[in-house]
């Protein structure tokens, strides 16, 4: 046996009558669809149900699987303590997933917080399912801060463990869609919201799982979705399998998107290995970019690769052109992996004898010293995209009116505190947003007296 079905479902607590107290009638279409899902799961009689939830324990660098023999939960947080759950975990399957992760050096398992209470992203689907079917064990997993490809790979590993144990399993990918679909909604409106919902429902209703990788991180953030990575894990669990997909419902009446689809396996399909396909595409695209990159980027890459492989800073190579050797300037080196930021470190003003040394040192810092990320490992090097921004000397300005997010970067100073943001960044569309982010980066509070500086950059690819 393996995964016999998968479902994409939302998790609004108000859909539970004891929580909604009548407001759940707004989403009657979603409720009817959810009941169909529960009926189908009951008919399938799975031994285990796996639920991935954005509201389970999540770490930036680890996929957490809930440990223990059993779990409990209630909607007490939502003023409905009478709605309770008590379920048994499938320890054997959990332990095998964790063992496979350890064997592969994959960052997943039961380490970390030992929270036993179920989250609402898990309980909402369970509320519908357990009304129709109870003879199953549970596996609950959270998401992570890793890129989408890593989530897909995690799903493939879950699938392998299921097959090894010959389990009859249903996978439930819990996740709401955009939270910014209506002005009157709790999170307001963003133009990316409806676009996200339309795209995700189109992709999922056609089971075109390879297109899940095409959703840009900044676009998803602007749309304020919460389920995308959950859907990607589910897709990975169905890798290499022909799928019959069906859309049951999509609603946006509360300002939040609720989508429900089913995915029924129909045998092996060698044309649906989406991770390997995407990796092949990425590798070719990055090779092409590396060939076309200029001397600034080639120097940064050479420095980053030398340090990751050898653990020390390289000397400036002989091939570096005079325009870099004879210049002095601040520079930022940015590192991305599969479209997600992997490290970014730089200097506002020159700190070395020349720009070449500046780039060499900042490339090392970007792959090893950015406090937001773990140091880059050798196996990641071929997947890295590197950019270099060379800064002009910053100049003081009197007000935000002299800024332009596309043309100027900004430095915000308040006493000894200082925050910087580069220009023309994805997801930064207004001067107010630019200044606000720079202030947060510098630990500057909204009420603090500030001084603004601007600078221009020459971006090298």
LUMMI-621069 format. One record per residue (C-alpha): residue in one letter; x, y, z. Coordinates in steps of 0.2 Angstrom, whole numbers. Layout:
  code     c1     c2     c3
     A      X      Y      Z
...
END
This chain:
  code     c1     c2     c3
     X      0      0      0
     X      5     18     -1
     X     -4     35     -1
     X    -22     31     -8
     X    -28     49     -8
     X    -23     66     -4
     X    -33     82     -1
     X    -30    100      0
     X    -41    109     13
     X    -43    125     23
     X    -43    127     42
     X    -54    142     47
     X    -59    139     65
     X    -75    148     62
     X    -81    134     51
     X    -84    123     67
     X   -101    128     73
     X    -96    129     91
     X    -83    142     86
     X    -93    151     72
     X   -109    152     82
     X   -118    155     66
     X   -105    164     56
     X   -100    148     48
     X   -115    149     37
     X   -105    162     26
     X    -95    147     20
     X   -108    134     17
     X   -100    129      0
     X    -84    125      9
     X    -93    115     23
     X   -102    105     10
     X    -86    101      1
     X    -77     97     17
     X    -91     84     21
     X    -88     76      4
     X    -69     75      8
     X    -74     67     25
     X    -85     54     16
     X    -72     50      4
     X    -59     47     18
     X    -71     36     27
     X    -74     26     12
     X    -55     23      9
     X    -53     17     27
     X    -35     23     29
     X    -24     16     43
     X    -15     32     45
     X    -19     50     41
     X     -4     62     38
     X     -8     81     41
     X      4     95     36
     X     -1    111     45
     X      7    128     44
     X      2    130     62
     X     10    115     69
     X     28    118     76
     X     39    125     63
     X     57    130     62
     X     67    139     49
     X     79    125     46
     X     70    109     51
     X     54     99     48
     X     46     95     64
     X     36     79     66
     X     25     78     82
     X     32     64     93
     X     24     53    106
     X     11     40    107
     X     -5     51    107
     X    -11     69    107
     X    -25     79    112
     X    -32     96    108
     X    -47    107    109
     X    -54    124    102
     X    -53    132    119
     X    -42    145    112
     X    -57    149    101
     X    -70    149    115
     X    -76    131    112
     X    -67    120    124
     X    -80    107    123
     X    -74    103    105
     X    -60     91    110
     X    -49     78    101
     X    -39     63    108
     X    -29     53     94
     X    -15     40     93
     X      0     44     84
     X      7     32     71
     X     24     30     80
     X     31     17     68
     X     28     28     53
     X     35     44     63
     X     50     34     68
     X     54     28     50
     X     52     45     43
     X     64     52     56
     X     76     38     53
     X     76     40     34
     X     79     59     37
     X     94     55     48
     X    101     43     36
     X    101     55     22
     X    106     70     33
     X     89     78     29
     X     83     91     42
     X     68     82     48
     X     62     73     63
     X     55     74     81
     X     68     85     89
     X     64    101     96
     X     49    107    106
     X     38     93    113
     X     21    102    112
     X      7     89    113
     X     -8    100    110
     X    -15    100     92
     X    -15    116     82
     X    -31    122     73
     X    -23    119     56
     X    -24    101     61
     X    -40    101     71
     X    -51    109     58
     X    -49     94     46
     X    -50     82     60
     X    -66     89     65
     X    -74     85     49
     X    -65     68     47
     X    -69     61     64
     X    -87     64     62
     X    -87     51     49
     X    -72     40     53
     X    -61     37     68
     X    -51     20     65
     X    -35     28     60
     X    -18     34     68
     X    -11     52     65
     X      5     59     59
     X      7     78     61
     X     21     88     53
     X     25    107     52
     X     33    116     38
     X     50    125     37
     X     59    140     31
     X     67    130     17
     X     63    133     -1
     X     49    124    -10
     X     60    111    -18
     X     66    105      0
     X     47    104      5
     X     44     93    -11
     X     59     82     -7
     X     52     80     11
     X     35     74      4
     X     45     61     -7
     X     54     55      9
     X     37     53     18
     X     30     43      3
     X     45     32      4
     X     42     28     22
     X     24     25     19
     X     28     12      5
     X     41      3     16
     X     28      0     30
     X     15     -5     17
     X      3      8     25
     X    -14     13     18
     X    -12     32     20
     X    -22     47     16
     X    -13     64     15
     X    -21     80     21
     X    -13     96     16
     X    -20    109     27
     X    -18    127     22
     X    -28    143     18
     X    -25    152      2
     X    -23    171      2
     X    -28    181     17
     X    -30    197      7
     X    -44    195     -5
     X    -57    208      1
     X    -55    226      8
     X    -67    221     22
     X    -57    205     27
     X    -47    205     43
     X    -31    207     33
     X    -37    220     20
     X    -34    218      1
     X    -18    216    -10
     X    -19    214    -28
     X     -8    199    -27
     X    -22    190    -16
     X    -35    186    -30
     X    -21    182    -42
     X    -13    169    -30
     X    -30    161    -27
     X    -34    160    -46
     X    -17    152    -50
     X    -16    140    -35
     X    -34    133    -39
     X    -30    131    -57
     X    -13    122    -54
     X    -21    111    -41
     X    -37    107    -50
     X    -26    101    -64
     X    -13     92    -53
     X      1    102    -62
     X     12    100    -47
     X     28    106    -56
     X     20    123    -57
     X     19    125    -38
     X     38    129    -39
     X     34    144    -50
     X     26    154    -36
     X     39    167    -31
     X     42    169    -13
     X     39    188    -13
     X     23    186    -22
     X     17    173    -10
     X     21    184      5
     X     11    199     -3
     X     -3    187     -6
     X     -2    182     13
     X     -5    164      9
     X     -2    151     22
     X     -4    134     14
     X      8    134     -1
     X     22    124      7
     X      9    112     14
     X      3    109     -4
     X     20    106    -10
     X     24     93      3
     X      8     84     -2
     X     14     85    -21
     X     31     77    -16
     X     22     63     -8
     X     13     60    -25
     X     29     61    -35
     X     29     50    -50
     X     11     45    -49
     X     -3     49    -61
     X    -16     59    -52
     X    -35     62    -55
     X    -38     79    -48
     X    -55     87    -43
     X    -59    104    -37
     X    -74    104    -25
     X    -75    122    -19
     X    -66    139    -18
     X    -73    154     -8
     X    -67    171     -3
     X    -82    178      5
     X    -73    181     22
     X    -58    190     14
     X    -48    173     16
     X    -47    160      2
     X    -53    143      6
     X    -50    130     -8
     X    -54    111     -7
     X    -47     98    -20
     X    -45     79    -20
     X    -30     70    -28
     X    -33     51    -32
     X    -18     41    -38
     X    -20     31    -54
     X     -4     22    -55
     X     14     26    -59
     X     19     40    -71
     X     37     43    -76
     X     33     59    -83
     X     28     67    -66
     X     45     67    -57
     X     44     86    -54
     X     58     88    -43
     X     71     80    -54
     X     64     90    -69
     X     65    106    -60
     X     83    103    -54
     X     88     99    -71
     X     81    115    -77
     X     89    125    -63
     X    106    118    -66
     X    105    122    -85
     X     99    140    -81
     X    112    143    -68
     X    126    136    -79
     X    121    149    -92
     X    120    163    -80
     X    138    159    -74
     X    144    159    -91
     X    137    176    -94
     X    141    184    -78
     X    154    198    -77
     X    170    199    -68
     X    163    206    -52
     X    151    191    -50
     X    164    179    -55
     X    175    185    -42
     X    162    184    -29
     X    158    166    -34
     X    176    161    -34
     X    178    168    -17
     X    162    160    -10
     X    167    143    -17
     X    185    144    -11
     X    180    148      6
     X    166    134      7
     X    178    121      1
     X    194    126     10
     X    188    136     25
     X    199    151     22
     X    199    167     12
     X    207    166     -5
     X    219    179    -12
     X    213    190    -26
     X    216    181    -42
     X    227    187    -56
     X    213    188    -69
     X    204    202    -60
     X    203    217    -71
     X    210    234    -67
     X    193    242    -65
     X    190    232    -49
     X    208    232    -43
     X    210    251    -44
     X    193    255    -37
     X    187    258    -19
     X    169    256    -14
     X    157    248     -2
     X    149    232    -10
     X    136    220     -5
     X    136    202    -11
     X    119    193    -12
     X    117    174    -13
     X    100    166    -18
     X     96    147    -19
     X     81    142    -29
     X     74    160    -29
     X     75    162    -10
     X     88    173     -1
     X    103    162      6
     X    114    176     12
     X    118    194     10
     X    132    204     18
     X    140    220     13
     X    149    236     17
     X    142    254     16
     X    159    262     13
     X    176    254      8
     X    185    244     21
     X    199    236     11
     X    213    243      0
     X    202    240    -16
     X    185    234    -22
     X    192    217    -27
     X    197    213     -9
     X    180    221     -3
     X    170    208    -14
     X    181    194     -9
     X    178    197      9
     X    160    201      8
     X    157    185     -2
     X    164    175     12
     X    153    184     24
     X    138    181     14
     X    140    162     14
     X    146    160     31
     X    141    175     43
     X    124    180     39
     X    115    177     56
     X     99    173     47
     X    105    158     39
     X    116    142     42
     X    133    143     33
     X    132    137     15
     X    137    118     13
     X    148    112     -2
     X    133    103     -9
     X    124    119    -11
     X    137    128    -21
     X    131    123    -39
     X    113    129    -34
     X    118    147    -29
     X    115    162    -39
     X    126    177    -34
     X    124    196    -37
     X    136    210    -32
     X    130    228    -29
     X    143    241    -29
     X    138    257    -19
     X    141    275    -22
     X    146    286     -7
     X    130    289      4
     X    124    307      4
     X    113    314     18
     X     95    320     13
     X     82    330     21
     X     67    320     19
     X     59    304     11
     X     54    314     -3
     X     71    313    -10
     X     70    294    -11
     X     65    282    -25
     X     64    264    -21
     X     70    259    -38
     X     85    271    -39
     X     91    274    -22
     X     95    263     -7
     X     93    270     10
     X    102    271     26
     X     92    276     42
     X    103    281     57
     X     97    285     75
     X    112    288     87
     X    123    272     86
     X    109    262     77
     X    109    260     58
     X     99    250     46
     X    102    249     27
     X     91    243     13
     X     97    241     -5
     X     86    248    -20
     X     75    239    -32
     X     71    224    -21
     X     57    212    -25
     X     43    215    -13
     X     48    233     -8
     X     37    245    -18
     X     36    261     -8
     X     48    273      1
     X     38    271     17
     X     40    252     16
     X     59    254     12
     X     62    266     27
     X     52    255     38
     X     62    239     34
     X     78    248     36
     X     73    254     53
     X     68    237     58
     X     85    230     52
     X     94    243     63
     X     83    241     78
     X     76    258     77
     X     59    262     84
     X     46    272     75
     X     47    286     88
     X     65    288     87
     X     73    303     79
     X     81    298     63
     X     93    304     49
     X     92    298     31
     X    105    295     19
     X    103    288      1
     X    115    280    -11
     X    115    272    -28
     X    121    255    -34
     X    128    247    -49
     X    121    229    -49
     X    131    215    -57
     X    124    199    -62
END
